[in-house]
């Protein structure tokens, strides 16, 4: 059964809203995590695991559900497809940074966590900020 144009539009709106909701949750966790000092803080590992889970969910939703819908459906306007294709390399770079962070911190604890977390969060923050800007461009193009 194929989706009607209205069903596709409704689905797109749901995916975009879910993405924006997850982005807000991610940024809230990121801000809380960034303000904590890892040294001697017993709750940081718990918060870090929670953050990594939300990070993976957010990255997956954007990269594997929203983005393909922009480029794979034949009725998408050429302008939206061209924008999505031009942004894809930068979008992928931000996704890779998030995946690398998750892979590193998913199980890291103790001294390694304390030594590197602050610097790695700063790098991830830049990548996420870039990704947010790219997503905003795509969402705006879809709305026009």
C-alpha positions in Angstrom: 0.0 0.0 0.0 1.4 3.3 -1.0 1.2 6.5 1.1 -1.0 9.3 -0.2 0.5 12.8 -0.4 -1.5 13.8 2.8 -0.2 10.7 4.7 3.4 11.5 3.6 3.0 15.1 4.7 1.6 14.1 8.1 4.4 11.5 8.5 7.0 14.2 7.7 5.5 16.5 10.2 5.6 13.8 12.9 9.2 12.9 12.1 10.2 16.6 12.2 8.5 17.2 15.5 10.0 14.1 17.0 13.4 15.2 15.8 13.0 18.6 17.3 11.7 17.1 20.6 14.7 14.8 20.8 17.0 17.6 19.9 15.7 19.6 22.8 16.1 16.7 25.2 19.6 16.1 23.9 20.6 19.7 24.3 19.2 19.8 27.9 21.2 16.7 28.8 24.3 18.0 27.0 24.1 21.3 28.9 23.7 19.5 32.2 26.6 17.1 31.5 28.8 20.0 30.3 28.3 21.8 33.6 29.3 18.9 35.7 32.9 18.2 36.8 33.8 14.5 36.2 36.3 14.3 39.0 34.8 12.5 41.9 31.2 12.8 40.7 29.4 9.5 41.1 26.4 10.5 39.0 28.3 11.6 35.9 28.6 8.1 34.5 24.8 7.6 34.8 24.1 10.9 33.1 26.7 10.2 30.4 25.0 6.8 29.6 21.6 8.5 29.4 23.1 11.2 27.2 24.7 8.7 24.9 21.3 6.8 24.5 19.5 10.0 23.6 22.4 11.0 21.3 22.1 7.7 19.4 18.3 8.0 19.1 18.5 11.5 17.9 21.3 10.8 15.4 19.5 7.7 14.1 16.2 9.5 13.6 17.7 12.3 11.6 20.2 10.3 9.6 18.2 7.2 8.9 14.6 8.4 8.8 14.3 12.1 8.1 17.2 12.5 5.7 16.3 9.6 3.4 12.7 10.9 3.2 14.0 14.2 1.8 16.0 12.6 -1.0 14.3 9.3 -1.9 10.7 10.3 -2.5 10.1 11.2 -6.2 7.6 14.0 -5.5 10.1 16.0 -3.4 10.7 19.4 -5.0 14.1 19.6 -6.8 15.1 22.5 -4.6 14.7 20.5 -1.4 16.5 17.5 -2.9 19.4 19.7 -4.1 19.7 21.3 -0.7 19.6 18.0 1.1 22.3 16.6 -1.3 24.5 19.7 -0.8 24.3 19.5 3.0 24.8 15.7 3.2 28.6 15.7 3.6 28.4 18.2 6.5 25.4 16.3 7.9 27.4 13.1 7.8 30.4 14.7 9.4 28.3 15.8 12.4 26.7 12.3 12.6 30.2 10.7 12.6 31.3 12.9 15.4 28.3 11.9 17.5 28.8 8.2 16.7 32.5 8.5 17.7 31.6 10.2 20.9 29.1 7.5 21.8 31.5 4.7 20.9 34.1 6.2 23.1 31.9 7.0 26.2 29.3 4.3 26.0 31.4 2.2 28.3 34.3 4.5 29.4 34.6 5.2 33.1 37.2 6.2 35.7 40.3 8.1 34.8 39.8 8.0 31.1 36.4 9.7 31.5 37.9 12.3 33.8 40.8 13.2 31.5 39.0 13.6 28.2 35.3 14.3 28.7 35.4 18.1 28.8 37.4 18.4 25.6 35.3 15.8 23.8 32.1 17.5 24.9 33.4 20.7 23.5 34.1 19.1 20.1 30.7 17.3 20.2 29.0 20.5 21.0 30.4 22.2 17.9 29.3 19.2 15.7 25.8 19.2 17.2 25.5 22.9 16.7 26.5 22.5 13.1 24.0 19.7 12.7 21.2 21.7 14.2 21.8 24.5 11.7 21.7 22.0 8.8 18.5 20.4 10.1 16.9 23.9 10.4 17.8 24.6 6.8 16.2 21.3 5.7 13.1 21.8 7.8 12.6 25.4 6.5 13.0 24.2 2.9 10.4 21.5 3.4 8.0 24.1 4.9 8.4 26.6 2.0 
